[in-house]
C-alpha cells in the first residue's frame, strides 16, 4: 500500500475559482479533489481518460456531448474518455467532490 498524505498534495487554482488537487495515483487510475466557487466554470476540454466523479457538496452543471446535466450532492457521474465537456457552478454555494481517472491522469496540463 502507498499512502499519500494530504500535506503532500498541492492544490492549484486552474482557472478563476476552480481548485484541483491531484491525490493518489496507481497503475490503473488516479484520483483528484475539486472545489469550484460560485459562478466559476471549468472551460470546455477533453482528455483520453474516462472520468468518474462524485459530488460531495453543492450542485454542478455539466455540458457533455451537447447535453446539459445537473449533478448534486450525493450524485455521481461518468464522462467517457475523449468526450468534450465543461462544468459550471451556477449556484450560490461552493461545489466540492472527487474525480477518478482511468488510465491515471498523473500529468494533467493544469499542473504546468
C-alpha positions as CSV (number, residue, x, y, z in Angstrom):
1,X,0.0,0.0,0.0
2,X,1.1,3.5,-0.7
3,X,-0.2,6.3,1.5
4,X,-0.5,9.9,0.1
5,X,-0.8,12.4,3.0
6,X,-2.9,15.5,2.4
7,X,0.2,17.6,3.0
8,X,1.9,16.0,0.0
9,X,-0.8,17.2,-2.4
10,X,-0.7,20.7,-3.9
11,X,-4.0,22.5,-4.6
12,X,-3.8,24.5,-7.9
13,X,-6.3,27.2,-9.0
14,X,-6.5,26.1,-12.6
15,X,-8.9,28.9,-13.7
16,X,-10.6,31.6,-11.6
17,X,-12.4,29.9,-8.7
18,X,-11.6,26.3,-9.8
19,X,-9.3,24.5,-7.5
20,X,-7.9,21.0,-8.2
21,X,-5.8,18.7,-6.0
22,X,-4.0,15.8,-7.5
23,X,-4.3,13.0,-5.0
24,X,-3.2,9.3,-5.2
25,X,-2.4,7.6,-8.5
26,X,-1.9,3.9,-9.1
27,X,-1.2,1.8,-12.2
28,X,-4.8,1.8,-13.5
29,X,-6.4,5.0,-12.1
30,X,-5.9,8.3,-10.3
31,X,-8.0,10.5,-8.0
32,X,-8.3,14.2,-7.6
33,X,-10.3,16.6,-5.4
34,X,-12.1,19.6,-6.8
35,X,-13.5,22.8,-5.3
36,X,-15.5,25.2,-7.5
37,X,-16.6,28.6,-6.2
38,X,-20.0,30.1,-7.0
39,X,-20.1,31.4,-10.6
40,X,-16.8,29.6,-11.6
41,X,-16.5,27.3,-14.5
42,X,-14.3,24.6,-16.0
43,X,-13.9,25.5,-19.6
44,X,-14.7,23.0,-22.4
45,X,-12.0,20.4,-22.8
46,X,-11.4,16.8,-23.4
47,X,-8.8,14.1,-22.4
48,X,-8.4,10.5,-23.2
49,X,-9.2,9.4,-19.6
50,X,-12.5,8.1,-18.5
51,X,-13.7,10.3,-15.7
52,X,-15.9,9.1,-12.9
53,X,-16.9,11.6,-10.2
54,X,-18.9,12.1,-7.0
55,X,-20.3,15.5,-5.8
56,X,-19.8,15.8,-2.0
57,X,-21.3,19.2,-1.6
58,X,-23.2,21.6,-3.9
59,X,-24.6,21.4,-7.4
60,X,-22.6,21.3,-10.7
61,X,-23.9,21.8,-14.2
62,X,-22.1,19.8,-16.9
63,X,-22.2,20.2,-20.7
64,X,-21.2,16.9,-22.2
65,X,-21.7,16.0,-25.9
66,X,-24.0,18.9,-26.4
67,X,-26.3,17.9,-23.5
68,X,-26.7,19.6,-20.1
69,X,-26.7,17.6,-16.9
70,X,-27.2,18.9,-13.3
71,X,-25.4,16.8,-10.7
72,X,-26.0,17.5,-7.0
73,X,-24.6,16.4,-3.6
74,X,-24.6,12.6,-3.3
75,X,-24.8,12.1,-7.1
76,X,-22.1,10.5,-9.2
77,X,-21.3,10.7,-12.9
78,X,-19.3,9.1,-15.7
79,X,-17.7,11.0,-18.6
80,X,-16.3,8.8,-21.4
81,X,-12.7,9.3,-22.4
82,X,-12.3,11.7,-25.4
83,X,-15.7,13.3,-24.8
84,X,-15.7,17.1,-24.8
85,X,-17.1,18.5,-21.6
86,X,-17.3,21.6,-19.3
87,X,-18.7,22.3,-15.8
88,X,-20.1,25.3,-14.1
89,X,-21.2,26.2,-10.6
90,X,-24.4,28.2,-11.2
91,X,-25.4,28.2,-7.5
92,X,-24.5,30.4,-4.5
93,X,-22.6,27.8,-2.6
94,X,-19.2,26.1,-3.5
95,X,-19.1,22.7,-5.0
96,X,-16.7,20.0,-3.8
97,X,-16.1,16.5,-5.0
98,X,-13.8,13.7,-6.2
99,X,-12.9,12.6,-9.7
100,X,-11.3,9.3,-10.6
101,X,-9.5,8.9,-13.9
102,X,-8.6,5.8,-15.8
103,X,-6.0,5.4,-17.1
104,X,-4.3,7.5,-14.4
105,X,-4.1,11.2,-15.1
106,X,-0.8,11.8,-13.4
107,X,0.4,14.7,-15.5
108,X,-2.6,17.0,-16.3
109,X,-1.8,20.1,-18.2
110,X,-3.2,22.2,-15.3
111,X,-0.1,21.2,-13.3
112,X,2.1,23.2,-15.6
